Amino acid sequence: KDPMLAQRFNEQNGQLVQNLEAFREKAAPDAPGSRTIDHSQGIIDAYKELDNTLNTGINEKYQALRDAAGGQFPVDAPKLLSNVEAKLKKELLSNEAPVGQFKELQRLAEGQNMTFEDYLSMRRNLGDVARTATDGQVRRAASLMIEELEKLPLQKGAAGLKPLADQARKAARDRFQMLEKDPAYRAAVDDSVPADKFLEKFVINGYNKNVRTMVDTLGVGSEGHQHMAAGTINWLSDRAGIV
């Protein structure tokens, strides 16, 4: 009925499309990808790269501790078992401890020998249980075991190695706390949410505080942060029907 209005509306639509692309270029100049799933995968990859870096640093600190102890890992396995049992008893979770890992700890304590590899494997396995067990009490018990594991009770005569032990356990504790605080980080390293649902779950429909935590974890302006922005703009474009 009014061709001039129709033309104006069409111009506005064209400008909106152009501005969405301009927003995307400004917000994410270093985030490659043309589809929402590309940016979703980019966030996952950024988390995994971060986690690999953290784990490498943790392992290097534990390796330095072992080297300083003459190639031996100076953890007091019987003392560790005693500490774990006391902690679980205090929290009324003695029967909820992950059975497999608790038995492994008992075996190591009886032999009075826990190697560096044993320690790393137990920490990793308990971390998996603490994140993925369906029973909340089992997850809690696994977390308590990790806390005692990271206190790293040293054998007699190894007191001089305490500064190295403190550095190693702090690095491990910091990573564990990051995983606990950031659900997206935990999902990325566990591969529990596929890429086609990741961005929508944790960014589009995520809680504001969790989105802020994601930015803090990945780093403001980092490639992972840029994938969050670009993916959001792509998602809006998809919902608007823009090709």
Secondary structure, DSSP 8 states (H G I E B T S, - for coil): --HHHHHHHHHHHHHHHHHHHHHHHHH-TT---SSHHHHHHHHHHHHHHHHHHHHHHHHHHHHHHHHHTTTS--B-HHHHHHHHHHHHHHTT-GGGS-HHHHHHHHHHHHTT---HHHHHHHHHHHHHHHHH-SSHHHHHHHHHHHHHHHH--B-TT-GGGHHHHHHHHHHHHHHHHHHHH-HHHHHHHHT-S-HHHHHIIIIISS-HHHHHHHHHHH-TTSHHHHHHHHHHHHHHHHHHT--
